[in-house]
Amino acid sequence: MAKEECECPEGAPPWLCTYSDLMSLLLCFFVLIVSMSSTDPNPFNKAVGALKGSLGVLTEDSSSPEMQQAVVWKVSDVDMGELSMAISALQDFAETQNEKKSLSVKITSEGIAVRVLTPILFEQGSAEIRPQGMPYLAKIFELAKTFDNDIRVCGYTDDTPISGGLYNSNWELAYARARNVAKFGMNYSKLDPKRFSVVSYGEFRPAFPNDTEENRKKNRRIEIFIEYKVNLDPLT
């Protein structure tokens, strides 16, 4: 009498599915271990950018080409808690003085940037720092003390022509203002003079179109950059 043929169900047996799942999980596990054994600077920069974003300040895309080319501070050199407290103190001070819109902090591909609208710091047409503006500068340079990086002070104006007074052009006025802000950082805040550079853009790099009085107020500003240490001098 012939043996009855065994009827096997279609598809893989259940034990084989379980075994395949196990092998897949083990493969993923070892791939993850290998990937964590090397440090890719791009994900690292993204992680640093995410941490900076958690501090409540504006950030640029840390994966941009400019950020990848910049020499960022070492993690050991950055006390994020101290940086966060300094930025918060600066912003809180501006808010208590009802000048929150006149001061902003931003982390860019060049470094930490602080923008101050000049009505806080100067009378119209003048480069002498107002007494009311000195506490703002003191707070800003307190933030700069957190690092040893270079500080670039930039002066800007709107496109209103200058008539009379000590300065013959907006470029000269913007330079005098930026120079006096840098001198404040050196003399009052006791920062090393070799850290400073002064730049004047005058009316030629407006942040907003000079088509309304409100925009002109925004264009009259001082910007202080705590720069990443990138050597751009081809002669050194």
SVG drawing of the C-alpha trace seen along z (x, -y; Angstrom):
<svg xmlns="http://www.w3.org/2000/svg" viewBox="-2 -122 54 124">
<polyline fill="none" stroke="black" stroke-width="0.4" points="0.0,0.0 1.5,-3.4 2.3,-5.9 0.1,-9.0 1.8,-12.1 2.4,-14.8 0.5,-18.0 2.8,-21.0 1.3,-24.4 2.3,-27.2 4.9,-29.7 7.8,-29.6 7.3,-27.7 6.7,-29.8 10.1,-29.0 11.9,-30.4 10.1,-33.7 11.1,-34.1 14.7,-33.1 14.8,-35.7 13.5,-38.5 16.2,-37.6 19.0,-37.8 17.7,-41.1 17.7,-42.6 21.2,-41.4 22.4,-42.9 20.8,-46.2 22.4,-46.1 25.9,-45.5 25.5,-48.2 24.5,-50.6 27.6,-49.7 29.9,-50.2 28.3,-53.5 28.8,-54.9 32.4,-53.9 33.4,-56.8 32.7,-60.5 31.2,-62.2 31.6,-66.0 28.3,-66.7 26.0,-65.0 28.1,-66.4 27.6,-70.0 23.9,-69.3 23.8,-68.1 25.6,-71.2 23.2,-73.3 20.2,-71.6 21.7,-72.2 22.1,-75.9 18.5,-76.0 17.4,-74.7 18.9,-77.8 16.1,-79.9 18.2,-81.9 17.8,-82.1 20.1,-79.8 21.1,-79.3 21.1,-75.9 24.2,-74.3 24.5,-72.0 25.1,-74.8 28.4,-75.0 29.5,-78.0 29.0,-76.2 30.9,-73.2 33.8,-75.3 33.9,-77.2 36.2,-76.1 33.7,-75.7 34.6,-76.0 35.6,-72.7 32.9,-71.2 35.2,-71.4 35.6,-75.2 31.8,-75.9 29.9,-76.0 26.4,-75.9 24.9,-76.6 27.0,-79.7 26.2,-80.8 22.5,-80.3 22.5,-82.3 24.4,-85.2 22.1,-85.4 19.0,-85.1 20.3,-87.8 20.8,-90.1 17.4,-89.5 15.7,-89.8 17.4,-93.1 16.2,-94.5 12.7,-93.3 12.7,-95.0 13.7,-98.3 10.9,-97.9 13.5,-97.6 13.1,-93.9 12.5,-94.7 15.7,-96.9 18.0,-94.0 18.4,-90.6 20.8,-87.7 21.5,-85.2 23.9,-82.3 25.2,-82.5 27.8,-80.7 30.3,-83.5 29.6,-83.3 27.3,-84.8 25.8,-88.1 24.2,-90.8 22.2,-93.5 21.4,-96.8 19.3,-99.5 21.3,-102.8 18.5,-104.9 19.3,-103.0 23.0,-103.9 23.2,-107.3 21.5,-110.5 20.6,-111.2 23.8,-112.3 26.0,-111.6 28.6,-108.9 28.8,-109.6 27.3,-106.7 24.3,-107.7 24.4,-106.9 21.2,-104.9 22.9,-102.7 25.9,-101.8 24.2,-99.0 23.3,-97.3 26.9,-97.3 28.0,-96.1 25.7,-93.1 26.8,-92.3 30.5,-92.4 29.8,-90.3 28.6,-87.7 31.9,-88.2 33.9,-87.4 32.6,-83.8 35.0,-83.2 38.4,-84.3 37.3,-84.7 37.7,-87.8 35.0,-90.6 34.0,-92.5 32.0,-95.7 30.1,-96.9 28.3,-100.2 25.3,-100.8 23.1,-103.8 20.1,-104.5 20.3,-106.4 19.4,-109.8 22.1,-112.3 24.1,-114.0 24.1,-117.8 26.4,-119.6 27.8,-118.3 31.1,-116.5 30.7,-113.9 30.7,-114.3 29.0,-111.1 27.0,-108.2 30.1,-106.0 32.1,-108.2 29.3,-108.4 28.9,-104.6 32.6,-104.1 32.8,-106.6 29.9,-104.7 31.4,-101.3 34.8,-102.6 33.3,-104.0 31.5,-100.8 34.7,-98.9 36.5,-101.4 33.8,-100.8 34.5,-97.1 38.2,-97.7 38.0,-100.4 34.9,-99.7 34.6,-95.9 38.4,-95.4 38.5,-93.1 41.8,-92.6 42.1,-95.2 43.7,-92.7 40.4,-90.9 38.6,-93.8 38.2,-95.0 35.9,-97.8 34.0,-97.9 31.8,-100.6 29.2,-99.8 27.4,-103.2 24.2,-103.1 25.4,-100.5 24.2,-97.3 20.7,-97.9 18.9,-95.1 15.5,-96.5 14.6,-98.7 14.9,-102.4 11.3,-103.1 9.7,-103.8 10.7,-105.6 10.2,-102.3 12.7,-100.5 15.2,-103.3 15.1,-103.0 15.9,-99.3 18.8,-100.1 20.5,-102.4 22.2,-99.7 25.4,-98.4 26.2,-94.7 28.7,-92.9 30.0,-89.6 31.8,-87.1 33.5,-85.3 34.5,-81.7 38.3,-81.4 38.8,-81.2 42.0,-82.5 41.0,-84.3 44.3,-86.3 46.2,-84.8 49.4,-86.5 49.6,-84.5"/>
</svg>
